[in-house]
Every structure is written in structure tokens, then in C-alpha cells.
Amino acid sequence: MERVGGQTNLTQHLSHKLTKADMGKEQERKWLVDSLPEDLGEGDFIQQAHVVVTENKDVRLRKRQKPNGAATRTLTIKKGTGESREEYDTEITPQQYWNLDSGVEGTEIEKRRHEIEIGGHTAEIDIYRGALEGLAVVEVEDPKGFEAPDWFGAEVTEDERFKNKWLAVKGIPTAPLSRRRPIDE
């Protein structure tokens, strides 16, 4: 992949111009975690970097490593805000990941992700490390009919400050975290 001015040219990486037909629809809700459920297991380790961050667009790179060491790398483009956004995901090679990783905005995010079933829905619990240590959130995709259990904290779906792109650029918001407590894994 060619580098332009020290950064990879994203438009060359995406071999065609993305249209609405290329974008899937992501619907998810997000909460802070008041207390973690027991027996979460090891979970997957995720490293992600954001190469484009604007109010309505996010281009991110993610490396997700399973406990057995198997890893996948993806390039994701998200457009929009709130509970429902457009999303395009494609798997990339380790070399493409490295090339694209040279132009990140903000801090690389590190987190441990645990997936559990709750009432027919998959809840993804993210426990952040590094610069975001102490923050834990839970997301539920396709949340229609979902009822949050007692251990979920404040809902932050519409609070853009808790989107990963802004966490990478601005860090942990100072409010409304009055209910936040340190999380022990």
C-alpha cells in the first residue's frame, strides 16, 4: 500500500467508492458498568486506533486477539451518531494494518472484551486498559425488546463522549461518571 506524506492513502486502500449499498446498519445501545458479573473468563484482547475522527465519521483499525492467540485485523468505517449508524467492515492483512496504523488520531485504545448472553441478546462488556483504565462499558446490538439488568449503570448511548473515537481523542469524560467505580478483573 502506498504512503502519502507518511500516511497510507485510505482511498487507495478502499478499491472503490463506498455507497449507501456498501454500508450496513448498526443499531446498539451502550451503558456504563456498575459492577461486573462473575466468571467472565479471559475474553478477547482488542487494540484499536482511529485514523479519521469527525463528528459524523469514524475510520478505525482494530486488532482482536482470541485467548488462543488467533488474531483478526479489521478496517471499519462508521457514519452517523446515536443508536443507529451506518457501518462498513472489512478484514485486512497484518501489513495493511501496520501501514494504516501510522496515521492515528489520539491514543490507541486497549480493552478486554467479554461476550455474554442476556435474555436472547449478546452483551459485549469492554474493560478498558492503559489511558482509559477504570472505565467499563457494555453494548448490546439489535437492542429491540432488551431490558438492562441491575448491574448495568447509566445508559450512555446518546452521549457521544463515550464513543470509542472520542475516548481515543479526549480520554474519559469527567461527567456523568459520579456512579463510576474502579473495576477489578
TIFIKE-153767 format. One record per residue (C-alpha): x, y, z. Coordinates in steps of 0.2 Angstrom, whole numbers. Each point is the difference from the previous one (the first is absolute). Example, Ala and Ser with C-alpha at 12.3 -4.5 7.8 and 13.67 -1.06 7.14 Angstrom:
BEGIN
REC      xx      yy      zz
REC      62     -22      39
REC       6      17      -3
END
This chain:
BEGIN
REC      xx      yy      zz
REC       0       0       0
REC       7      17      -5
REC       3      13      14
REC      -4      18      -4
REC       9      13      11
REC       5     -14      13
REC     -18      -7       1
REC      -9     -13     -10
REC     -12       7     -13
REC     -17      -7       6
REC      -8       3     -17
REC      12     -11      -8
REC      -3     -14      13
REC     -18       0      -3
REC       0      -5     -18
REC     -17       8      -4
REC     -10      14       6
REC     -12      -5      14
REC     -18       2      -3
REC     -15      -1      12
REC      -2     -18      -8
REC      17      -5       7
REC      -4       6      18
REC      -9     -11      12
REC     -11       7      14
REC       6      -1      18
REC     -12       2      14
REC       7      -1      18
REC      -3       7      17
REC      14       3      12
REC       1       1      19
REC      13       3      13
REC       3     -16      11
REC      -3       2      19
REC       6     -17       5
REC       7     -14     -11
REC      -9     -17       0
REC      10     -15       7
REC       9     -13     -11
REC       3      11     -15
REC      15     -11      -6
REC      15       7      -9
REC      -9       9     -15
REC       8       7     -15
REC      14      13       0
REC      -4      15     -12
REC      11      14      -6
REC      -7      13     -10
REC       5      16      -8
REC     -10      14      -9
REC       7       7     -16
REC     -14      12      -4
REC     -11       8      14
REC     -13      13      -4
REC     -17       3       8
REC      -9     -11     -12
REC      14     -12      -6
REC      12     -12       7
REC      13     -11      -9
REC       8     -12      12
REC      12     -15       0
REC      -2     -14      12
REC      10     -15       4
REC     -10     -13      10
REC      10     -14       8
REC      -9     -16       7
REC       7      -8      16
REC       7     -14     -12
REC      11      13      -8
REC     -10       1     -17
REC      -2      18      -6
REC     -10       9     -12
REC       3      18      -7
REC     -14      11      -6
REC      -3      17      -8
REC     -17       7       5
REC      -9      16      -6
REC     -14       6      10
REC     -11      15      -5
REC     -14       9      10
REC      -3       2      19
REC     -11      -8      14
REC      -8     -17       0
REC      -1      -3     -18
REC      15       2     -12
REC       7      -5     -17
REC      14     -12       1
REC      13      -8     -12
REC      12     -14       6
REC      13      -9     -10
REC      14     -11       6
REC      18       5      -4
REC      17      -8       0
REC      13       3      14
REC      10      11     -13
REC     -15      11      -4
REC      -3       2      18
REC      17       6       4
REC       0      11     -15
REC     -16       9       5
REC       5       0      18
REC      13      14      -4
REC     -13      14       0
REC     -11      -2      15
REC      -9      13       9
REC       1       0      19
REC       5     -14      11
REC      -1     -19      -5
REC     -14      -8      10
REC       3     -16       9
REC     -14     -10       8
REC      -5     -18       4
REC     -17      -5      -7
REC     -11     -13       8
REC     -16      -6      -9
REC     -15      -7      10
REC     -18      -4      -4
REC     -14       9       9
REC     -18      -3      -4
REC       4      -6     -18
REC      12      15      -4
REC      19       0       0
REC       7      13      12
REC      18       5      -4
REC       9       6      16
REC      16      11      -3
REC      12       2      14
REC      12      14      -5
REC      19       0       4
REC      14      13      -2
REC      -6      18      -1
REC     -18      -5       2
REC       3     -12      15
REC     -15       0      12
REC     -13       2     -13
REC     -11     -15      -5
REC     -15       0     -11
REC     -12     -12      -7
REC      -8       0     -18
REC     -15      -9      -7
REC      -3      -1     -18
REC     -17      -1      -7
REC      -7       5      16
REC     -19      -1      -4
REC      -9      -7      15
REC      16       0      11
REC      -2       3      18
REC      16       5       9
REC       4     -10      16
REC       4       9      17
REC      19      -1      -2
REC      -1      11     -15
REC       4      19       4
REC      -6      16      -8
REC      -4      -2     -18
REC      12      10     -11
REC      -7      -4     -18
REC      -3      18      -5
REC      15       7       9
REC      13       2     -14
REC      14       2      13
REC      -1     -19       3
REC       2      -5     -18
REC      17      -8      -2
REC       6      13     -13
REC      -2      14      14
REC       7     -11      13
REC      16      -2     -10
REC       1      19      -4
REC      -6       8      17
REC       1     -14      13
REC     -13      -4      13
REC     -13      13       2
REC      -1       8      17
REC     -19       0       2
REC     -12      -9       2
REC      11     -13       8
REC      -5       3      18
REC      -6     -18       0
REC      17      -7      -7
REC      10     -11      11
REC      17      -9      -3
REC      -3     -16      -9
REC      10     -15       6
REC       3     -14     -13
END
